[in-house]
């Protein structure tokens, strides 16, 4: 079987990665957290690669663009709007255009698999094991990405908690509990304070003799 090139294989790999990872992000309930953002960046890169590389894949009408490339233009626009919305904090717009981009990818995938003369059906008929291994490899990569993003989030949370504990422990010295003194220590402190007061009074009298004369 002929027709597969390095470009087409790379394009198909990017499309499969975008399809699997995008499906995980779509059905995942929790959104907007660190894992979502990390995996979303990977998905965006894979999607842009799939869309841009599709313009050099002209197997449906050899040497010419087809309606699938119109779908690629549509997906490129919706993907760019989704990225802009994410960067500017427009959550609902981001969600809507991500879904539009993803379903555009699904439509292109159906078109690539629905016609028997296309490369993917031909591969499934003639070399099904190769197709199964390739898809399983992409699914494995997605699983590693998801797991790696989870580990990164967990490590980041642990570091923040450790920093919070260190900050709580580093209290000012004034907040430390006072040292308890024995009765003998208290008496010595009182005696020292009395002597200090006596010396201060003597020095004050020596510096202001007129006040002493007047008082007499």
Helices and strands as residue ranges (DSSP letters): H 6-27, H 34-53, G 54-56, H 67-87, H 91-114, H 119-126, H 128-169, G 173-175, H 183-207, H 209-215
